[in-house]
Amino acid sequence: MSTAVIAPPARTDGPPTRRPRRSAELALIVLALAVGLMAYAQVGFSNGGILPQHFVPFAVGSTVAALLAHGMVRWLAPYSDQVLLPVALAINGIGLAMIHRLDVAADVKAALKGQPLPRPTAPTQLVWTVLGLLLLTAVLLLVRDPRVLQRFTYTAMIIGLALLVLPLVPGLGVTINGARIWVRLGGLSFQPAEIAKLALIVFFAGYLVVKRDALAVARTQFLGVDVPRGRDLGPILVAWLVSVAVLVFEKDLGTSLLFFGLFVALLYVATGRRGWVVIGTFLFLVGSTLGYYAFAHVRVRVDVWLHPFADAANTGYQITQSLYGLADGGVLGTGIGQGTPDLVPYAKSDFIISAVGEELGLTGLMALLLLYAILVERGLRTALAARDVFGRLLACGLAFVMGLQVFIVVGGVTNLIPLTGLTTPFLSAGGSSMVANWMVIGLLLRVSDNARRPTPTPVPITDTAMTIVVPR
Amino acid sequence: MIGSLAGTIRRLSVFLALLFLALLVNINLVQVARSSNLASQPGNNRNVIKEYGRERGPILVGGTPVAVSVAGKGRLKFQRTYPDGGLYVSATGFYSLIYGRTGIERIENPVLSGTDPRFSLQQINDLIAGRTSKGGSVLLTINAKAQRAAANAMKGHVGAVVAIQPSTGAILALVQSPTFDPNPLASNDSGVESAAWAKLIGDPAKPLLNRPLAEVYPPGSTFKLVTLTAALSSGQYTTTTLIPAPARIRLPGSTATLPNDNNRRCGNGQVTLQVALEVSCNTAFANVGIALGGDALLAQAEKFGFNSSFEVPMTAATSRFPADLVKAQAAQSAIGQYDVRATALQMAMVAAAIANGGVVNTPYLVQSVLGPDLAPLEPPAVPRPFGAAMTPAIAQEITQMMVGVVDNGTGTNAQIPGVKVAGKTGTAETAPGRPADAWFVSFGPADNADVAIAVVVEGAPDSGPIWGGRLAAPVAKAVMLAILGR
């Protein structure tokens, strides 16, 4: 009865008929490199009036990496969206400059105290960036058609859930700042939740392609809204329980909220039933209320959110310092290297947004948020352009998770919502987040390339007998 | 049949757009609407850190910095140093990360730290030119030679010296003794800082006390100048009016008596005002006080600045003359006892007013305020008359009488060969069983004074009239010699 195949949406520009030269992407990458490298150079200029040490190798390295990535995309996904890669590179470049700036602050602090200079974070972050771009290439290379992923729907579920609970494994998981979301293996530590994000999006998309009819059709009335029947509530309850488990056992508010929000959003997109949103919101409120009364760490977060200055020296320290930094930045910011963003704890990771807000000001921070908005918008546009339901749900999930994560973290450090410990995509110091987000871009490019390719290659889909792919 | 998802994806886009809108609105609120409120939160130490990261402007005496910031080696980028140690502490105050700041360091902080709004244009220029913004400078009215002379002369004494330029009110010397070295309090090492502080607050000699400005003393016989001014201004007295001056008088309406310090009558028991001042005769001035009454004394004292607050720019303690005095209290107040209290600054103002033809100038310590480029931020200080305490003719008469005090009265220790010096001694009882305070106020050259000086030395052995001349007059003489360039 149903078909997962959708006629391509009418587009004014129309699908390109010949292999595009991607000159728009190249031009935008040059612009993105200029933004990042000029910001990086500015750190040196404001701190001694000279170019930062190792600027030339850094600049050459970043340029080569960005151009190689462009080359790979040109080769592997020639028809894909030309804005995604440059925008992500621009954010990444600003992040590298900001982290370098905070490295300098740490050096100055250590030098004044006569201590040895701490290990800088920016070079590591550059390595992670390169690794991220390599993984983007790997995604494009291995996933030649997004529908291939649909075969791995349940594998993805297992991988996703396993990654999610990995930090709970004794001897492997480590608790940092109260949240048990890190895994340490050898000398490396990473946040498996960032990778789990990708696997679960694949799972949700694949699962909903199959189940969306059942989840959409059968319904009953509740509070004047059409809601699904009780027996169809299973999946959303499982998703909710997993989110609550993340909250309870890993004390990770942000990841918990991110996954549940993602599932509800995709459920709504797949079924078109507002009832799921009502139920999701209801479950979210139940979970939040339970969390507030049952767990001290949730209560502290909420109390600090409502009254940040009540205990500004202790529980409110991070958020008040963040707000002071943002306020200090004002409209135009102090200028890179001119402020004191290192006063905010975790300025390189969780609070990098307040460092940007302080030194680049409201202007810079708004521009940065608009870059994210463009990224999300291109992702959603990719979803609309996709030719099959799986591709649509996949791209939609990837774009939504990016947008929601930015909202949760930026809303947190600006005290719009309670503070949670999520990374800012492409900006925060941290490897797992960096590589995961580059893989998100890789998948979006793949979906986009597939959608805009003049003659899509048919791929047999094994898991869904109902789905028929009709080549145009 | 379910739709193509385009509708729900679009609605999800609207939801995401709303989330981003909320973020954008919120950062506008935080970074613009609430920014000044956040900047003034008590826990926000960004301003302090910025201040310590900027080169603080110097405090200057003449052309020489007496407080200057140098590149620091420890936790602070710049370190405040005071090249002359404790010499200028009564004026400069100290600048401490932990214990705050005092004196000019506190009052003129916006200029010195560069946060004064008058600097903003310059700072924008600095920003464009890539220069680090610096603070402005504060030039004091202090005369280095007078300051040093006063501090040296006060060595071994506890007390205060204030020297004023009579024609302007500019403070030429401001000395406390004991003093303290403000350098350790500005140290880059918090251990040094707190150790120095602990030592200072535990010191029984109270070196942190700004004695010339913040401490009030019974002015004793130096207050007779005020009583004398009231008497001559009343029209009922001339310099030659004879006043009863027995060894002691009974205070009206009480059984108590008020004696002369040596328990002897002055002269033959009746002296002219001139002689009463020269020998500092208590009973004669008590009689004048009784005759004039408390209200007349109060009015005269207030014309000199008693019961008024002065900001030099540090707020000096208010010198007090009580109201609603009965005759017995007026008698005691007329010789600067009872509840009369004066700062050294106030008594210097009394002397300065007499030297300046009766006009009291508001005292000030800041000559000019300069930007980082040493261009004046505001016109240099000009005299601000507080009011006329007496007519020029009476000022002239009192000057002559005060010259007599130095020439052949209690103030001979202040004599300078070839210079007519006007002065008045005082020895004030503080509290029963406590040592007295020795005072000397003077100005010179008497006919056109360059300087008026008040010296108070705590801990005179007894209230005998000799101590003002013996302990305090030599200090005043040293300061005057320094000012007159001898």
Chai-1 contact restraints between the chains, C-beta under 6 A:
chainA,res_idxA,chainB,res_idxB,connection_type,confidence,min_distance_angstrom,max_distance_angstrom,comment,restraint_id
A,I6,B,S4,contact,1.0,0.0,6.0,A-B,restraint_1
A,L112,B,R75,contact,1.0,0.0,6.0,A-B,restraint_2
A,A216,B,I2,contact,1.0,0.0,6.0,A-B,restraint_3
A,A265,B,L12,contact,1.0,0.0,6.0,A-B,restraint_4
A,V269,B,L5,contact,1.0,0.0,6.0,A-B,restraint_5
A,V269,B,T8,contact,1.0,0.0,6.0,A-B,restraint_6
A,V269,B,I9,contact,1.0,0.0,6.0,A-B,restraint_7
A,V269,B,L12,contact,1.0,0.0,6.0,A-B,restraint_8
A,G272,B,T8,contact,1.0,0.0,6.0,A-B,restraint_9
A,A312,B,G43,contact,1.0,0.0,6.0,A-B,restraint_10
A,L323,B,V30,contact,1.0,0.0,6.0,A-B,restraint_11
A,L323,B,L38,contact,1.0,0.0,6.0,A-B,restraint_12
A,Y324,B,L38,contact,1.0,0.0,6.0,A-B,restraint_13
A,Y324,B,N44,contact,1.0,0.0,6.0,A-B,restraint_14
A,Y324,B,R46,contact,1.0,0.0,6.0,A-B,restraint_15
A,L326,B,V30,contact,1.0,0.0,6.0,A-B,restraint_16
A,L326,B,Q31,contact,1.0,0.0,6.0,A-B,restraint_17
A,A327,B,S35,contact,1.0,0.0,6.0,A-B,restraint_18
A,A327,B,L38,contact,1.0,0.0,6.0,A-B,restraint_19
A,A327,B,A39,contact,1.0,0.0,6.0,A-B,restraint_20
A,D328,B,R46,contact,1.0,0.0,6.0,A-B,restraint_21
A,G329,B,Q31,contact,1.0,0.0,6.0,A-B,restraint_22
A,G330,B,Q31,contact,1.0,0.0,6.0,A-B,restraint_23
A,G330,B,S35,contact,1.0,0.0,6.0,A-B,restraint_24
A,T340,B,I49,contact,1.0,0.0,6.0,A-B,restraint_25
A,L362,B,Q31,contact,1.0,0.0,6.0,A-B,restraint_26
A,L365,B,I27,contact,1.0,0.0,6.0,A-B,restraint_27
A,L369,B,L23,contact,1.0,0.0,6.0,A-B,restraint_28
A,A373,B,F20,contact,1.0,0.0,6.0,A-B,restraint_29
A,V376,B,L16,contact,1.0,0.0,6.0,A-B,restraint_30
A,L380,B,S13,contact,1.0,0.0,6.0,A-B,restraint_31
A,A383,B,I9,contact,1.0,0.0,6.0,A-B,restraint_32
A,L384,B,A6,contact,1.0,0.0,6.0,A-B,restraint_33
A,L384,B,I9,contact,1.0,0.0,6.0,A-B,restraint_34
A,R392,B,L5,contact,1.0,0.0,6.0,A-B,restraint_35
A,C396,B,I9,contact,1.0,0.0,6.0,A-B,restraint_36
A,G403,B,L16,contact,1.0,0.0,6.0,A-B,restraint_37
A,F407,B,L19,contact,1.0,0.0,6.0,A-B,restraint_38
A,V410,B,L23,contact,1.0,0.0,6.0,A-B,restraint_39
A,T414,B,N26,contact,1.0,0.0,6.0,A-B,restraint_40
A,T414,B,I27,contact,1.0,0.0,6.0,A-B,restraint_41
A,T414,B,V30,contact,1.0,0.0,6.0,A-B,restraint_42
A,L416,B,N26,contact,1.0,0.0,6.0,A-B,restraint_43
